[in-house]
Amino acid sequence: MKIHLYYVGRVRDLRIASAAAEYLQRASRWCRAELHQLDPRRADLWSRHAAARKILLDAGGRALDSGEFTELVRQAELRGQDLVFVVGGAEGLPEGWRERADLLLSLSPLTMAHELARLVLAEQIYRALATLRGHPYPK
């Protein structure tokens, strides 16, 4: 299993971007986890990651607690299925992408900056993998 976290837009706060990258680097102990900038005009995630489960962050999406998120990651690992997460930019997700997602995921009922959402998601990815490996971090 590989995990790809894509984000739309430029990095504006290097501290937040660095923290998100750190969590994914930690997650890489257990699986390949990568952070990618995405230009939706030039990228076709659906053909590039045809067999992967595409999970797009959306305020109207399904809310999962950390246990449910961990189960999502566990199921992907059991199937050997890659996970592709997409965090939209300041304008949200590109038109037509929500309908093509395998899952729309809401991190919180609160509105947050897209860079902060990227950090929270990266931390939850690390938390899920650490939990699955019995690592003491989640406690």
N, CA, C and O atoms as a MOPAC input file, in Angstrom:
PM7 MOZYME 1SCF
protein

 N      0.84800 1    -1.18400 1     0.00000 1
 C      0.00000 1     0.00000 1     0.00000 1
 C      0.88700 1     1.23900 1     0.00000 1
 O      1.90600 1     1.30400 1     0.68800 1
 N      0.46900 1     2.21000 1    -0.78700 1
 C      1.10000 1     3.53100 1    -0.80400 1
 C      0.02800 1     4.55000 1    -0.44900 1
 O     -1.15300 1     4.36700 1    -0.74500 1
 N      0.46500 1     5.62200 1     0.19000 1
 C     -0.44500 1     6.72000 1     0.51400 1
 C      0.07900 1     7.97500 1    -0.15700 1
 O      1.24100 1     8.34900 1     0.00300 1
 N     -0.79700 1     8.61400 1    -0.90600 1
 C     -0.47300 1     9.87300 1    -1.57500 1
 C     -1.38000 1    10.95000 1    -1.00500 1
 O     -2.60000 1    10.79200 1    -0.98900 1
 N     -0.79600 1    12.03400 1    -0.54200 1
 C     -1.57400 1    13.16900 1    -0.07700 1
 C     -1.29900 1    14.31100 1    -1.04700 1
 O     -0.20800 1    14.88000 1    -1.05800 1
 N     -2.28900 1    14.63800 1    -1.85300 1
 C     -2.19300 1    15.72500 1    -2.82000 1
 C     -2.85200 1    16.97500 1    -2.25400 1
 O     -3.84600 1    16.89800 1    -1.53200 1
 N     -2.29100 1    18.11200 1    -2.58900 1
 C     -2.89500 1    19.38000 1    -2.19900 1
 C     -2.86100 1    20.34300 1    -3.38000 1
 O     -1.90700 1    20.38300 1    -4.15600 1
 N     -3.92600 1    21.10900 1    -3.48300 1
 C     -4.05700 1    22.09100 1    -4.55500 1
 C     -3.56100 1    23.43400 1    -4.01600 1
 O     -3.88900 1    23.82000 1    -2.89400 1
 N     -2.78900 1    24.12200 1    -4.80500 1
 C     -2.32000 1    25.45400 1    -4.41700 1
 C     -0.87600 1    25.43800 1    -3.94900 1
 O     -0.23600 1    24.39600 1    -3.80800 1
 N     -0.40100 1    26.65500 1    -3.71600 1
 C      0.99100 1    26.82600 1    -3.29500 1
 C      1.11600 1    26.76300 1    -1.78100 1
 O      0.15600 1    27.01400 1    -1.05100 1
 N      2.31500 1    26.42500 1    -1.32400 1
 C      2.61900 1    26.46100 1     0.09900 1
 C      2.77000 1    27.92300 1     0.50500 1
 O      3.56300 1    28.66100 1    -0.07900 1
 N      2.01200 1    28.32400 1     1.49500 1
 C      2.09000 1    29.70700 1     1.97200 1
 C      2.76400 1    29.79800 1     3.33500 1
 O      3.44700 1    30.78000 1     3.62600 1
 N      2.57900 1    28.79000 1     4.16400 1
 C      3.17100 1    28.78700 1     5.49100 1
 C      4.12500 1    27.60000 1     5.57900 1
 O      3.70100 1    26.44900 1     5.68200 1
 N      5.40600 1    27.90100 1     5.53600 1
 C      6.41500 1    26.83700 1     5.51400 1
 C      6.41500 1    26.01200 1     6.79800 1
 O      6.76300 1    24.83200 1     6.76700 1
 N      6.03300 1    26.61100 1     7.92400 1
 C      6.00900 1    25.86200 1     9.18500 1
 C      4.94700 1    24.77300 1     9.15500 1
 O      5.19300 1    23.64100 1     9.57400 1
 N      3.76700 1    25.11900 1     8.66000 1
 C      2.69300 1    24.12400 1     8.57800 1
 C      3.05100 1    23.04400 1     7.55100 1
 O      2.83900 1    21.85600 1     7.79200 1
 N      3.58800 1    23.46100 1     6.41900 1
 C      3.98600 1    22.50400 1     5.37900 1
 C      5.06200 1    21.56000 1     5.89500 1
 O      5.03800 1    20.36500 1     5.59800 1
 N      6.00100 1    22.09100 1     6.66400 1
 C      7.07300 1    21.27600 1     7.23000 1
 C      6.52400 1    20.25700 1     8.22700 1
 O      6.96900 1    19.10900 1     8.25300 1
 N      5.57600 1    20.66800 1     9.03200 1
 C      4.97500 1    19.74800 1    10.00800 1
 C      4.21600 1    18.62500 1     9.29400 1
 O      4.31100 1    17.46600 1     9.69700 1
 N      3.46700 1    18.95500 1     8.24100 1
 C      2.74300 1    17.93300 1     7.47600 1
 C      3.72900 1    16.95100 1     6.84500 1
 O      3.51600 1    15.73900 1     6.88600 1
 N      4.79900 1    17.47400 1     6.26400 1
 C      5.81400 1    16.60800 1     5.65400 1
 C      6.47300 1    15.71300 1     6.70100 1
 O      6.78800 1    14.55700 1     6.41600 1
 N      6.68200 1    16.23300 1     7.90200 1
 C      7.27900 1    15.43800 1     8.98100 1
 C      6.39600 1    14.24900 1     9.35400 1
 O      6.89800 1    13.14000 1     9.53800 1
 N      5.08900 1    14.47100 1     9.46600 1
 C      4.19200 1    13.35600 1     9.79500 1
 C      4.20900 1    12.28200 1     8.71400 1
 O      4.19500 1    11.08900 1     9.01600 1
 N      4.23800 1    12.70800 1     7.45700 1
 C      4.26900 1    11.70600 1     6.38400 1
 C      5.61200 1    10.98900 1     6.33100 1
 O      5.67600 1     9.81200 1     5.97500 1
 N      6.67900 1    11.68900 1     6.68000 1
 C      7.98100 1    11.03400 1     6.73900 1
 C      7.97900 1     9.97500 1     7.84100 1
 O      8.51600 1     8.88400 1     7.65200 1
 N      7.38300 1    10.28900 1     8.98300 1
 C      7.25500 1     9.30700 1    10.06300 1
 C      6.40900 1     8.11100 1     9.60800 1
 O      6.73500 1     6.96200 1     9.90700 1
 N      5.33300 1     8.39000 1     8.89200 1
 C      4.44800 1     7.32500 1     8.39700 1
 C      5.18400 1     6.41600 1     7.42200 1
 O      4.82600 1     5.24700 1     7.27400 1
 N      6.20400 1     6.93700 1     6.76000 1
 C      6.96200 1     6.16700 1     5.76800 1
 C      7.74200 1     5.01600 1     6.38200 1
 O      8.28700 1     4.18600 1     5.65500 1
 N      7.80600 1     4.95400 1     7.70100 1
 C      8.41500 1     3.78300 1     8.34900 1
 C      7.61900 1     2.52400 1     8.01600 1
 O      8.17500 1     1.42900 1     7.93900 1
 N      6.31800 1     2.69300 1     7.82100 1
 C      5.43400 1     1.54000 1     7.67700 1
 C      4.88200 1     1.35000 1     6.26900 1
 O      4.50300 1     0.24100 1     5.89500 1
 N      4.83600 1     2.41600 1     5.49500 1
 C      4.42400 1     2.30800 1     4.09300 1
 C      4.92100 1     3.55900 1     3.37900 1
 O      5.29600 1     4.54900 1     4.00700 1
 N      4.91400 1     3.49000 1     2.09300 1
 C      5.32600 1     4.66300 1     1.32100 1
 C      4.22900 1     5.71900 1     1.44700 1
 O      3.07300 1     5.47000 1     1.10600 1
 N      4.60700 1     6.90200 1     1.94200 1
 C      3.65600 1     8.00100 1     2.13000 1
 C      4.28000 1     9.26400 1     1.54500 1
 O      5.36800 1     9.67300 1     1.95100 1
 N      3.59300 1     9.87100 1     0.60200 1
 C      4.15300 1    11.00600 1    -0.13200 1
 C      3.19300 1    12.18100 1    -0.15100 1
 O      1.97300 1    12.01700 1    -0.15100 1
 N      3.77700 1    13.36700 1    -0.16800 1
 C      3.05100 1    14.62800 1    -0.23500 1
 C      3.33900 1    15.23800 1    -1.60600 1
 O      4.49800 1    15.37400 1    -1.99900 1
 N      2.27500 1    15.60900 1    -2.33800 1
 C      2.43900 1    16.13500 1    -3.69500 1
 C      1.61400 1    17.41000 1    -3.87300 1
 O      0.45900 1    17.47900 1    -3.45300 1
 N      2.22100 1    18.41000 1    -4.49800 1
 C      1.44500 1    19.56700 1    -4.93300 1
 C      0.72100 1    19.16600 1    -6.21400 1
 O      1.24500 1    18.39300 1    -7.01500 1
 N     -0.47700 1    19.69200 1    -6.40200 1
 C     -1.31600 1    19.26300 1    -7.52000 1
 C     -1.83300 1    20.46600 1    -8.28700 1
 O     -2.37500 1    21.40600 1    -7.70800 1
 N     -1.65700 1    20.42100 1    -9.58900 1
 C     -2.28700 1    21.39900 1   -10.48000 1
 C     -3.42600 1    20.66400 1   -11.17400 1
 O     -3.18700 1    19.87500 1   -12.08800 1
 N     -4.67700 1    20.91900 1   -10.74500 1
 C     -5.80400 1    20.14400 1   -11.28000 1
 C     -6.01700 1    20.29900 1   -12.78000 1
 O     -6.69200 1    19.47000 1   -13.39100 1
 N     -5.45700 1    21.34100 1   -13.38600 1
 C     -5.61100 1    21.51800 1   -14.83400 1
 C     -4.74100 1    20.54400 1   -15.61100 1
 O     -5.00700 1    20.25500 1   -16.77800 1
 N     -3.68100 1    20.03000 1   -14.94500 1
 C     -2.74800 1    19.15700 1   -15.65100 1
 C     -2.70600 1    17.73500 1   -15.11100 1
 O     -2.05200 1    16.87400 1   -15.69900 1
 N     -3.38200 1    17.47700 1   -14.01900 1
 C     -3.29500 1    16.15100 1   -13.40000 1
 C     -4.60700 1    15.39600 1   -13.55300 1
 O     -5.69000 1    15.96000 1   -13.39900 1
 N     -4.49100 1    14.12900 1   -13.85500 1
 C     -5.65400 1    13.25800 1   -13.91000 1
 C     -5.43500 1    12.13200 1   -12.90500 1
 O     -4.87900 1    11.08300 1   -13.23200 1
 N     -5.88100 1    12.37100 1   -11.68500 1
 C     -5.69100 1    11.38600 1   -10.61900 1
 C     -6.37800 1    10.07500 1   -10.91700 1
 O     -5.92700 1     9.01600 1   -10.48000 1
 N     -7.47200 1    10.14200 1   -11.66200 1
 C     -8.25700 1     8.93400 1   -11.91600 1
 C     -7.54700 1     7.97200 1   -12.84900 1
 O     -7.72800 1     6.76100 1   -12.71900 1
 N     -6.75900 1     8.45500 1   -13.76900 1
 C     -5.99300 1     7.53200 1   -14.60600 1
 C     -4.63200 1     7.22900 1   -13.97900 1
 O     -4.13800 1     6.10800 1   -14.10600 1
 N     -4.02700 1     8.19300 1   -13.31500 1
 C     -2.72700 1     7.97900 1   -12.67400 1
 C     -2.82600 1     6.96200 1   -11.54100 1
 O     -1.91900 1     6.15300 1   -11.34700 1
 N     -3.91800 1     7.00400 1   -10.80200 1
 C     -4.12200 1     6.10600 1    -9.66000 1
 C     -5.43000 1     5.32800 1    -9.84100 1
 O     -6.31200 1     5.36300 1    -8.98300 1
 N     -5.53200 1     4.63800 1   -10.95700 1
 C     -6.79200 1     3.98600 1   -11.32800 1
 C     -7.29100 1     3.00300 1   -10.27100 1
 O     -8.49200 1     2.95300 1   -10.00600 1
 N     -6.41100 1     2.23200 1    -9.67000 1
 C     -6.83300 1     1.20900 1    -8.71500 1
 C     -6.89400 1     1.71500 1    -7.27500 1
 O     -7.36600 1     1.00700 1    -6.38500 1
 N     -6.42100 1     2.92900 1    -7.04700 1
 C     -6.38300 1     3.48000 1    -5.68900 1
 C     -7.75900 1     3.95900 1    -5.24700 1
 O     -8.63000 1     4.24500 1    -6.06900 1
 N     -7.93500 1     4.03900 1    -3.94600 1
 C     -9.15700 1     4.62700 1    -3.39000 1
 C     -8.91000 1     6.12300 1    -3.26700 1
 O     -7.98900 1     6.56200 1    -2.57800 1
 N     -9.75300 1     6.90300 1    -3.95000 1
 C     -9.61000 1     8.35300 1    -3.96000 1
 C    -10.52000 1     8.97000 1    -2.89900 1
 O    -11.74200 1     8.83500 1    -2.95700 1
 N     -9.90400 1     9.64700 1    -1.93300 1
 C    -10.61100 1    10.25600 1    -0.80700 1
 C    -10.36100 1    11.75300 1    -0.85800 1
 O     -9.23000 1    12.21000 1    -0.69100 1
 N    -11.40800 1    12.50200 1    -1.08500 1
 C    -11.29600 1    13.94700 1    -1.20600 1
 C    -11.87000 1    14.61500 1     0.02700 1
 O    -12.94500 1    14.24900 1     0.50300 1
 N    -11.13900 1    15.60500 1     0.54400 1
 C    -11.62300 1    16.32800 1     1.71100 1
 C    -12.67000 1    17.34200 1     1.27700 1
 O    -12.48200 1    18.10000 1     0.32500 1
 N    -13.77700 1    17.32900 1     2.00800 1
 C    -14.89300 1    18.20800 1     1.67500 1
 C    -15.68300 1    18.46700 1     2.95000 1
 O    -15.95000 1    17.54000 1     3.71500 1
 N    -16.05600 1    19.71900 1     3.18000 1
 C    -16.78900 1    20.08500 1     4.39800 1
 C    -18.09200 1    19.29900 1     4.52800 1
 O    -18.54200 1    19.03400 1     5.64300 1
 N    -18.69600 1    18.92900 1     3.41600 1
 C    -19.94400 1    18.17600 1     3.44800 1
 C    -19.74900 1    16.67700 1     3.43500 1
 O    -20.71100 1    15.92100 1     3.30100 1
 N    -18.51300 1    16.24700 1     3.57400 1
 C    -18.21800 1    14.82500 1     3.51500 1
 C    -18.53700 1    14.08600 1     4.79600 1
 O    -19.07300 1    14.65600 1     5.74600 1
 N    -18.20200 1    12.82000 1     4.80800 1
 C    -18.45800 1    11.95100 1     5.95400 1
 C    -17.43200 1    12.22300 1     7.04600 1
 O    -16.23300 1    12.28600 1     6.77300 1
 N    -17.88800 1    12.38100 1     8.25800 1
 C    -17.00500 1    12.59300 1     9.40500 1
 C    -16.63000 1    11.24100 1     9.99800 1
 O    -17.50200 1    10.42200 1    10.28900 1
 N    -15.34300 1    11.01000 1    10.17400 1
 C    -14.85000 1     9.78300 1    10.80200 1
 C    -14.08900 1    10.15600 1    12.06600 1
 O    -13.39300 1    11.17000 1    12.09900 1
 N    -14.22000 1     9.34000 1    13.10100 1
 C    -13.34200 1     9.55900 1    14.24800 1
 C    -12.01900 1     8.84200 1    13.95200 1
 O    -11.89400 1     8.17100 1    12.92800 1
 N    -11.04600 1     8.98100 1    14.83600 1
 C     -9.72800 1     8.39700 1    14.57400 1
 C     -9.78400 1     6.87900 1    14.43800 1
 O     -9.04100 1     6.30200 1    13.64500 1
 N    -10.66000 1     6.22500 1    15.20600 1
 C    -10.80100 1     4.77000 1    15.09200 1
 C    -11.33700 1     4.34800 1    13.73700 1
 O    -10.85500 1     3.38000 1    13.14900 1
 N    -12.33000 1     5.06600 1    13.23900 1
 C    -12.89800 1     4.76200 1    11.92300 1
 C    -11.89100 1     5.05800 1    10.81500 1
 O    -11.82000 1     4.32700 1     9.82700 1
 N    -11.12200 1     6.11700 1    10.97500 1
 C    -10.09300 1     6.45100 1     9.99600 1
 C     -9.02500 1     5.34900 1     9.97800 1
 O     -8.56500 1     4.94300 1     8.91100 1
 N     -8.64100 1     4.87500 1    11.15000 1
 C     -7.66600 1     3.78300 1    11.24200 1
 C     -8.19800 1     2.53600 1    10.54500 1
 O     -7.44900 1     1.83900 1     9.86000 1
 N     -9.46900 1     2.25500 1    10.71400 1
 C    -10.08200 1     1.09900 1    10.05000 1
 C    -10.04600 1     1.26700 1     8.53000 1
 O     -9.80800 1     0.29800 1     7.80800 1
 N    -10.27500 1     2.46600 1     8.04800 1
 C    -10.19400 1     2.74900 1     6.60700 1
 C     -8.79400 1     2.40100 1     6.09000 1
 O     -8.65200 1     1.76800 1     5.04400 1
 N     -7.76800 1     2.81900 1     6.82900 1
 C     -6.38700 1     2.53200 1     6.43500 1
 C     -6.11500 1     1.02900 1     6.53200 1
 O     -5.46700 1     0.46200 1     5.65300 1
 N     -6.60100 1     0.38700 1     7.58200 1
 C     -6.40400 1    -1.05600 1     7.76100 1
 C     -7.01500 1    -1.84400 1     6.60700 1
 O     -6.39500 1    -2.77300 1     6.08800 1
 N     -8.21800 1    -1.47600 1     6.20900 1
 C     -8.87900 1    -2.16900 1     5.09900 1
 C     -8.08800 1    -2.00300 1     3.80400 1
 O     -7.96600 1    -2.95300 1     3.03000 1
 N     -7.55600 1    -0.81700 1     3.56100 1
 C     -6.74500 1    -0.59900 1     2.35800 1
 C     -5.48600 1    -1.45800 1     2.39800 1
 O     -5.08300 1    -2.03500 1     1.38800 1
 N     -4.86800 1    -1.53600 1     3.57700 1
 C     -3.67800 1    -2.38600 1     3.71800 1
 C     -4.00300 1    -3.84900 1     3.44100 1
 O     -3.26000 1    -4.53300 1     2.73700 1
 N     -5.10800 1    -4.32400 1     3.99300 1
 C     -5.49600 1    -5.72000 1     3.78300 1
 C     -5.73300 1    -6.03100 1     2.31000 1
 O     -5.42700 1    -7.12800 1     1.84100 1
 N     -6.27900 1    -5.06400 1     1.58800 1
 C     -6.55400 1    -5.25100 1     0.14900 1
 C     -5.32700 1    -4.97200 1    -0.71600 1
 O     -5.31300 1    -5.30400 1    -1.90200 1
 N     -4.28900 1    -4.35700 1    -0.12100 1
 C     -3.13500 1    -3.92900 1    -0.91100 1
 C     -3.48900 1    -2.77500 1    -1.83000 1
 O     -2.91800 1    -2.63300 1    -2.91100 1
 N     -4.43100 1    -1.95400 1    -1.39800 1
 C     -4.93700 1    -0.85000 1    -2.21400 1
 C     -4.29900 1     0.47100 1    -1.79100 1
 O     -4.26500 1     0.79800 1    -0.60400 1
 N     -3.79900 1     1.21900 1    -2.75300 1
 C     -3.25100 1     2.54400 1    -2.46700 1
 C     -4.37200 1     3.49500 1    -2.06600 1
 O     -5.52100 1     3.34400 1    -2.48300 1
 N     -4.00600 1     4.48200 1    -1.24300 1
 C     -4.93500 1     5.53300 1    -0.85000 1
 C     -4.44500 1     6.85700 1    -1.40900 1
 O     -3.27000 1     7.20000 1    -1.27500 1
 N     -5.34000 1     7.59100 1    -2.02900 1
 C     -5.04200 1     8.92300 1    -2.55200 1
 C     -5.96800 1     9.90600 1    -1.85200 1
 O     -7.19000 1     9.82900 1    -1.98000 1
 N     -5.37200 1    10.82300 1    -1.11400 1
 C     -6.12000 1    11.87600 1    -0.43000 1
 C     -5.89400 1    13.18300 1    -1.17100 1
 O     -4.78400 1    13.46100 1    -1.62500 1
 N     -6.94700 1    13.98800 1    -1.29500 1
 C     -6.82600 1    15.27900 1    -1.97200 1
 C     -7.41200 1    16.36000 1    -1.07400 1
 O     -8.55800 1    16.27300 1    -0.63300 1
 N     -6.59400 1    17.38400 1    -0.81400 1
 C     -7.03300 1    18.57000 1    -0.08700 1
 C     -7.12700 1    19.69900 1    -1.09700 1
 O     -6.13600 1    20.05100 1    -1.73700 1
 N     -8.31100 1    20.26200 1    -1.24000 1
 C     -8.50400 1    21.36600 1    -2.17300 1
 C     -7.77400 1    22.61800 1    -1.72000 1
 O     -7.27700 1    22.69200 1    -0.59600 1
 N     -7.71600 1    23.58900 1    -2.59900 1
 C     -7.07600 1    24.85400 1    -2.28600 1
 C     -8.06200 1    25.84600 1    -1.69700 1
 O     -9.12400 1    25.46600 1    -1.20500 1
 N     -7.70700 1    27.09300 1    -1.74900 1
 C     -8.54300 1    28.15400 1    -1.19600 1
 C     -9.92300 1    28.18800 1    -1.85100 1
 O    -10.89500 1    28.62100 1    -1.23200 1
 N    -10.00700 1    27.73900 1    -3.08000 1
 C    -11.27400 1    27.70900 1    -3.81700 1
 C    -12.01600 1    26.38900 1    -3.63700 1
 O    -13.08700 1    26.19700 1    -4.21300 1
 N    -11.45500 1    25.47600 1    -2.84100 1
 C    -12.06900 1    24.16600 1    -2.66000 1
 C    -11.58300 1    23.18900 1    -3.71400 1
 O    -10.49700 1    23.35400 1    -4.27100 1
 N    -12.37600 1    22.18700 1    -3.98300 1
 C    -12.03500 1    21.16900 1    -4.97800 1
 C    -12.45400 1    21.61900 1    -6.37000 1
 O    -13.42200 1    22.36500 1    -6.51700 1
 N    -11.73500 1    21.17200 1    -7.38900 1
 C    -12.13200 1    21.50800 1    -8.76000 1
 C    -13.53700 1    20.97000 1    -9.08000 1
 O    -13.97300 1    19.95700 1    -8.53300 1
 N    -14.20200 1    21.65800 1    -9.95200 1
 C    -15.55900 1    21.26400 1   -10.35900 1
 C    -15.55200 1    19.85200 1   -10.94000 1
 O    -14.68100 1    19.49800 1   -11.73500 1
 N    -16.52500 1    19.06200 1   -10.53400 1
 C    -16.68600 1    17.70600 1   -11.04200 1
 C    -15.89400 1    16.64300 1   -10.29600 1
 O    -16.10000 1    15.45400 1   -10.54000 1
 N    -15.00100 1    17.02500 1    -9.40000 1
 C    -14.18600 1    16.04400 1    -8.69800 1
 C    -14.95900 1    15.34900 1    -7.57700 1
 O    -14.74200 1    14.16300 1    -7.33000 1
 N    -15.84200 1    16.05300 1    -6.90800 1
 C    -16.59200 1    15.44800 1    -5.79100 1
 C    -17.34900 1    14.20800 1    -6.26200 1
 O    -17.36400 1    13.18600 1    -5.57600 1
 N    -17.96300 1    14.30000 1    -7.40700 1
 C    -18.77300 1    13.20800 1    -7.93700 1
 C    -17.93200 1    11.97600 1    -8.27800 1
 O    -18.45200 1    10.86100 1    -8.31400 1
 N    -16.66300 1    12.16900 1    -8.52200 1
 C    -15.79700 1    11.05100 1    -8.91200 1
 C    -15.07200 1    10.41900 1    -7.73500 1
 O    -14.41600 1     9.39000 1    -7.89600 1
 N    -15.17800 1    11.01100 1    -6.57000 1
 C    -14.46500 1    10.51900 1    -5.39000 1
 C    -15.05500 1     9.19200 1    -4.91500 1
 O    -16.25300 1     8.94300 1    -5.05400 1
 N    -14.20100 1     8.35500 1    -4.35900 1
 C    -14.67200 1     7.13300 1    -3.70800 1
 C    -15.24200 1     7.45000 1    -2.33300 1
 O    -16.13500 1     6.75800 1    -1.84400 1
 N    -14.71900 1     8.50100 1    -1.71600 1
 C    -15.20700 1     8.94100 1    -0.41700 1
 C    -14.94100 1    10.42800 1    -0.26800 1
 O    -13.84300 1    10.90400 1    -0.55900 1
 N    -15.95000 1    11.16100 1     0.18800 1
 C    -15.76200 1    12.54700 1     0.60000 1
 C    -15.61500 1    12.52600 1     2.10700 1
 O    -16.46300 1    11.98200 1     2.81400 1
 N    -14.54200 1    13.11700 1     2.59500 1
 C    -14.19400 1    13.06700 1     4.00500 1
 C    -14.17100 1    14.46300 1     4.60400 1
 O    -13.55900 1    15.37500 1     4.04900 1
 N    -14.83600 1    14.62400 1     5.73600 1
 C    -14.78800 1    15.87200 1     6.48700 1
 C    -13.92700 1    15.65900 1     7.72000 1
 O    -14.15600 1    14.72000 1     8.48300 1
 N    -12.94600 1    16.51400 1     7.92000 1
 C    -12.09000 1    16.40200 1     9.10100 1
 C    -12.73100 1    17.00300 1    10.34100 1
 O    -12.41400 1    16.61600 1    11.46600 1
 N    -13.63300 1    17.95000 1    10.12900 1
 C    -14.22500 1    18.66000 1    11.26400 1
 C    -15.41400 1    19.46900 1    10.77700 1
 O    -15.46100 1    19.86500 1     9.61200 1
 N    -16.37700 1    19.71900 1    11.65900 1
 C    -17.45700 1    20.62800 1    11.27100 1
 C    -16.98700 1    22.08300 1    11.23600 1
 O    -17.68700 1    22.95300 1    10.72000 1
 N    -15.80800 1    22.34100 1    11.78300 1
 C    -15.23900 1    23.68900 1    11.75600 1
 C    -14.63600 1    23.97700 1    10.38300 1
 O    -14.14800 1    23.06400 1     9.71700 1
 N    -14.66700 1    25.20500 1     9.96800 1
 C    -13.97400 1    25.61600 1     8.75400 1
 C    -12.52100 1    25.87000 1     9.12200 1
 O    -12.23300 1    26.55500 1    10.10300 1
 N    -11.60500 1    25.31800 1     8.33400 1
 C    -10.18300 1    25.55100 1     8.60800 1
 C     -9.45600 1    25.83500 1     7.31100 1
 O     -9.91000 1    25.46400 1     6.22900 1
 N     -8.33100 1    26.49400 1     7.43600 1
 C     -7.48800 1    26.78200 1     6.27800 1
 C     -7.06000 1    25.47300 1     5.62900 1
 O     -6.81900 1    24.48300 1     6.31900 1
 N     -6.96600 1    25.46800 1     4.30200 1
 C     -6.61100 1    24.23200 1     3.60300 1
 C     -5.23300 1    23.71800 1     4.00900 1
 O     -5.00700 1    22.50700 1     4.01800 1
 N     -4.31500 1    24.60900 1     4.34300 1
 C     -2.99800 1    24.15400 1     4.79100 1
 C     -3.09200 1    23.45400 1     6.15000 1
 O     -2.39600 1    22.46900 1     6.39800 1
 N     -3.93900 1    23.96000 1     7.00700 1
 C     -4.13800 1    23.31900 1     8.29900 1
 C     -4.82800 1    21.96700 1     8.11900 1
 O     -4.49700 1    21.01100 1     8.82200 1
 N     -5.77300 1    21.87200 1     7.19800 1
 C     -6.43400 1    20.59700 1     6.90600 1
 C     -5.40100 1    19.57700 1     6.43000 1
 O     -5.47400 1    18.40500 1     6.80000 1
 N     -4.45300 1    20.00500 1     5.62500 1
 C     -3.39700 1    19.11100 1     5.13900 1
 C     -2.57000 1    18.58100 1     6.31100 1
 O     -2.21800 1    17.40200 1     6.33700 1
 N     -2.26100 1    19.44400 1     7.27900 1
 C     -1.50000 1    19.03400 1     8.45600 1
 C     -2.29900 1    18.04300 1     9.30400 1
 O     -1.76700 1    17.01700 1     9.72700 1
 N     -3.56200 1    18.34500 1     9.54800 1
 C     -4.40600 1    17.45400 1    10.35200 1
 C     -4.51900 1    16.08500 1     9.67500 1
 O     -4.42800 1    15.05500 1    10.34400 1
 N     -4.71400 1    16.06700 1     8.37700 1
 C     -4.81400 1    14.80200 1     7.64800 1
 C     -3.50700 1    14.01400 1     7.73000 1
 O     -3.52900 1    12.80500 1     7.95700 1
 N     -2.37600 1    14.68400 1     7.54800 1
 C     -1.07600 1    13.99600 1     7.63100 1
 C     -0.88200 1    13.38800 1     9.01800 1
 O     -0.37500 1    12.27300 1     9.14400 1
 N     -1.28200 1    14.11300 1    10.04900 1
 C     -1.16100 1    13.58400 1    11.40700 1
 C     -2.06300 1    12.37800 1    11.60100 1
 O     -1.65100 1    11.40800 1    12.23700 1
 N     -3.26100 1    12.40700 1    11.08000 1
 C     -4.18600 1    11.27600 1    11.21000 1
 C     -3.69000 1    10.05200 1    10.44000 1
 O     -3.90000 1     8.92000 1    10.87800 1
 N     -3.04600 1    10.26500 1     9.31600 1
 C     -2.44400 1     9.15100 1     8.57400 1
 C     -1.36800 1     8.49700 1     9.43500 1
 O     -1.33000 1     7.27400 1     9.56700 1
 N     -0.50100 1     9.31200 1    10.01500 1
 C      0.54100 1     8.78100 1    10.89400 1
 C     -0.07400 1     8.08100 1    12.09900 1
 O      0.35600 1     6.98700 1    12.46500 1
 N     -1.06400 1     8.69200 1    12.71200 1
 C     -1.72600 1     8.11400 1    13.88500 1
 C     -2.32900 1     6.74200 1    13.54000 1
 O     -2.19100 1     5.79000 1    14.30800 1
 N     -2.98900 1     6.64900 1    12.39500 1
 C     -3.60800 1     5.37900 1    11.99400 1
 C     -2.55400 1     4.29000 1    11.81600 1
 O     -2.72700 1     3.17600 1    12.31000 1
 N     -1.47500 1     4.59800 1    11.12100 1
 C     -0.43000 1     3.59900 1    10.90400 1
 C      0.26000 1     3.22900 1    12.21100 1
 O      0.58300 1     2.06100 1    12.43100 1
 N      0.48900 1     4.20700 1    13.07900 1
 C      1.09900 1     3.93000 1    14.38200 1
 C      0.18500 1     3.04100 1    15.21900 1
 O      0.65400 1     2.11500 1    15.88100 1
 N     -1.09200 1     3.31400 1    15.19300 1
 C     -2.06000 1     2.49600 1    15.92900 1
 C     -2.03600 1     1.06500 1    15.42900 1
 O     -2.03300 1     0.12600 1    16.22500 1
 N     -2.01800 1     0.89400 1    14.11800 1
 C     -2.02500 1    -0.44900 1    13.52900 1
 C     -0.75500 1    -1.23400 1    13.84900 1
 O     -0.76500 1    -2.46500 1    13.83800 1
 N      0.33500 1    -0.52500 1    14.13200 1
 C      1.61000 1    -1.18700 1    14.45100 1
 C      1.84600 1    -1.29600 1    15.95800 1
 O      2.89200 1    -1.78500 1    16.38500 1
 N      0.87900 1    -0.84300 1    16.77100 1
 C      1.03500 1    -0.91500 1    18.22100 1
 C      2.03000 1     0.08500 1    18.77500 1
 O      2.53800 1    -0.09200 1    19.88200 1
 N      2.31100 1     1.12100 1    18.02600 1
 C      3.24000 1     2.16400 1    18.45400 1
 C      2.60400 1     2.98000 1    19.56900 1
 O      1.39900 1     3.22400 1    19.52400 1
 N      3.37300 1     3.41200 1    20.57200 1
 C      2.77100 1     4.12900 1    21.70000 1
 C      2.30100 1     5.55900 1    21.38400 1
 O      1.65100 1     6.17000 1    22.23200 1
 N      2.59400 1     6.10000 1    20.23200 1
 C      2.20100 1     7.48500 1    19.90200 1
 C      0.72400 1     7.79100 1    20.14200 1
 O      0.42000 1     8.83000 1    20.72800 1
 N     -0.20400 1     6.94000 1    19.71800 1
 C     -1.61700 1     7.28800 1    19.81500 1
 C     -2.16000 1     7.41500 1    21.23800 1
 O     -3.26200 1     7.93400 1    21.41700 1
 N     -1.43900 1     6.96800 1    22.23600 1
 C     -1.97100 1     6.95600 1    23.60400 1
 C     -1.92200 1     8.29800 1    24.27500 1
 O     -2.33700 1     8.42900 1    25.42600 1

